[in-house]
Amino acid sequence: MERLPGWIRQHLAAIRALLVLTVVLGIAYPLAVTGVAQALLNDQANGSPVRKDGAVVGSSLIGQSFTGKDGAPIRKYFQSRPSAAGNGYDPTASGASNLGPENVLDMLAVPGAKNAKGEPDTGKRSLLTEVCARSRAVGELEGVSGARPYCTDDGVGAVLKVFPAVGTPTRVVSANQACPATPFVAEYQGVKVECAKPGEDLAAGRTVPVQGTAPAVVPADAVTASGSGLDPHISVAYAELQAPRVAKERGIPLERVRRLIADNTTGRALGFMGEPAVNVLTLNLALDKG
């Protein structure tokens, strides 16, 4: 039998190797790994599902919102931290807002203006104003002060634009308070503070965030999203802040709610990394069990 040319033998060897590796690495290995995972780590391999009355209601690894159809918090449940993943806790859109600490100036809505889609201009909040607004809302929900440093009483970033940028001020604008709002401070270095006119270009001014004297009662995780937007946990401090409301809404002793918080608190990773945290979903399910 005549020997095949070398280039044909090389291609046949390559095809045989492709078939063997496809069977071993594309079929046998994945099946073996899947089988071992299902046998030894069934819950983890299937996404750490959490069940209620036999039905899957979530995952212990992915947070979810406990709000009504109108978006308002359901008062008998503990609330999760904010999420920047899609419309909130969307695993297909995991991510953060990518806004940093220098994002302090709002884009104020211009009355009568429309955006590129022809919709009414709604402006755009800065990260600082988002934090201020969330803190104020949490304070109202929990019956505590929602005030915090660098925030105005009406829940926007306490930021001034000073003109000129260098030298003695001659004009000062409260950049995030649209007219006819009353500026959060009356004067700055002897100059009367004005409210901001929507659409006015304030870029030439010097940006001056004003810390104020208000202490932050609302914990940081109540007003900021996690890096993934999917964090299922809140801090123990945020859980403790919510405990009186939940106890009152459910008509149960506060001490019982606090015991359930402790039961659903995980410790530091490896005993020393991070902080203790409370899983919101499992805590709310424990409350529903009575």
N, C-alpha and C positions, 0 to 999 in steps of 0.2 A: 504494500500500500504506500502510495506516494505521500511523503511527509508534507504537512501544511506549511505554508510560508510562515516565517517568524512573526510578522506583524499580525497575522490572524491568530496564532497561538497566544500572543500577548493579550489580544482583545478577549479571547475566550477565557483566559486566566482571570482577567479583570472582571468579567461578567460573573464567573464562579465565585470570586471573592465578594462581589457585591451581593450576590444571592445569599451566601453564607452569613455575611455580616448583617444583612437585613433580617434574616430569621433570628440570629442570636441577639442582636442589639435592638432590633425594631419590634420583635414579637416576644421572644422568650424572656429577655431581661425585664422589659416593662411588666409582663404578666407576673414574673416572680416577685418583683418589688411590690406590685399592687397587692398580690396575695399575702405577702408578709405583713404589709401595712394594714390590710383589712383584718388579718387574724390577730395581730398584736396591738395595733393602735387604731382600732376601728373608728372611734369618735374623732380623734385628731385627723385621721386620713379623710374623713368626710366633712371637715370644716368645723369641728367642735360644735355641733348643733345643740341648742337648748330646747327642751320640749316642755309642753304644757298639755296635760290630759292626752298624751301620746302624740300630739301634733307638734311639728317643729315651728317654733315662734321666733327663732333668731339664732345667732351664733355668739358664743362667749368671747369671740375674738373680734367681732365687728359691732360697733355701737349702733344705736338707732334712736330716733326721736320719739318722745312721748307727748305728742301734741294732738289737738283735735283737727277737724277738717278745716277750721279757720286759721290753723297755724298757732293758736294759743296753747300754752302749756296745760296739760291735764293736771289739775291741782293735787289729785290724790297720788300722783306718781312722782318719784324723783326724776329730775331733769338731767339729761346728758349735757356735755359741754358743746359749744358751737362746732359746726362742721363746714369745711370749705369744699367738700367732695360733692360735686354736682349740686343738686338741690338739698344736700345733706345726707351723709352716710351712704353715698352711692359707691359700691365697690368698683364699678367700671370707670369711675372718675376720681379715683383716690388721688389726693394731693392737697397742698396748702394754698393759701391765697397769694403767696410769694410777695407779700407786702412787708416791708421792713420798718424799723423804728423811726425812720425819717419820713415815713408816709403820714404826714400830719395835716395836709391841706385838702379840703374838700373842693370838688367841682360843683358849685352851686347851680341848682336848676334855674334856667332862665325862663320866666313866665312867657308863654306864647310861643316859645321856640320848639322845634322838633328835631329829633335825631335823624340819622341816615335812613332809618326805616320809616320815617314819616310819623313816628310816635311822639307824644309829648315829652319834652326834655325832663328827665328826672334827676339829672346831676349824678354825681358819684361820690360816695363817702370815702374818706381816708380811713386807714387802719385805726388811727387814734379815735376818730369819731365813732367807728364801729364798736370799739372797746367801751367808749363812754356811754353809748346808747344801750349796749348790752348790760353794762353795770347798773344803769338807771332802771332798766326793765327788771333785772334780777332783784334789785332793792325793793321795787314795788311789789313783786311777787312774794318775797319773803318777809316783807314788813320791816326792813332794815334800811339803813342809809346806802344809797347806790352811788354816793359821791366817791371820787377818787382823784388823785393828782392829775393835773393837766386836762381836767374835764370841767366844762361849765355846768351850771345848775340845770340847764335845759338839755344836757346830754350830747354835747358836741365837743370837739377838741378846743381847748382854751389856747388859741394861737393868735398872736398879733402879727401884723405886717407893718413894719416901721419904715417911714420914708423921711429923708433919704436913707439908703442902706448904710452909709457911713456918715458919722457926724451927728450934730444935734437934731433930734426929731422935730419935724414940722407937721407931720400927719401920721396918724396911727389908726389902723383898721382891724377890727375883730374879724379875722379872715373867714371863719366858719359860721358866723351868725349873719344870715341874710336879713337885710332891711325888710320890715321895720323893727326887727328884734332889738332889744336893749342889750348893748355890749356887757359882757360879764365883769368888766372893770370900767370905771368911769374915766380914769386918766392914766396915762403912762408918761413918766418923766415930765409932768406938767402939761402934756398935750391931751386934749379931749379925744377919747376913743370913739370912732365911728362904726356903725354897722356896715357890713359888706354889701356892695351892689352886685347882684348876679350878672355875670358876663364881663365884669371889669377885670382887666389884666393887672394883677398885683405882683407879677414876677419880679419887678424891679425893687421891691421892698425887702427889708431884712426880716427873716422869719424868726419870731421870738415865742417859743412855747412857754406858757406860764404855769408853774407847778401848783401854786396855791397852797393851802394849809390843810385841805381835807384828807383824812386818813382813808385808806382803802379797806372797807369791811368785806366787800365781795371778793372772793379768791380769784387769782389770775386765771385758773382753768375754767371758771364760769364765763369768762369774757373773751377767751382766745381759743382758736381751733388748734388741734394737734397737727403735726407735720403730714400725717396720712389722711386726716379728716375722718378716720374710721375708729379712733380710740374708744373702746367700750367702757373705759374707766373714768372716774372723777376722783379728785382728792378727798381725803377724809374730811378736810375742812369744809369743802363744798357740800358734802353729804350732811355734815352736822348742821350747816346753815339751813338746809332744806327740811331737816327732821321735824321741827315744830309744826311747819305747815302740813306735812304729810300726816303726822299724828292727829292734828286737829281735823283734817278733812276725812280721815278714816274713823275718827272717834275711838282711838286706841291710845294707851299710855305712851308717853314720850320715851320712857325707858325701854319699852318693847321695841320701838323703832330703832333706838340706839343699839340694842342687842343684835338686831338684824343687820345693821350697818357693820358691826364688828364681825358677824358671821360671814359676810360677803366681802371682807377686806383681804386683799392679798398683800403679803409682806414684800420686803425689798428682794430683788433678784439676787440669788446667791447669798442673801443675807446682808449685803452691803451696798448694792447698786440701786439707785432710784429711791422712790418714796412709796410707802404703803398706798394702795389705791382701792377704790370700791367699784365693783362691777355693777353697773346700773341695771342691766336687764335681769340678772339673777336676783338682785335686791328687790326689784319691783315684783318679780314672780313670787318671791318669798312672802312679800306683803299680801299678795292676792290669795296665798294659801291660808292666811288668817292665823 
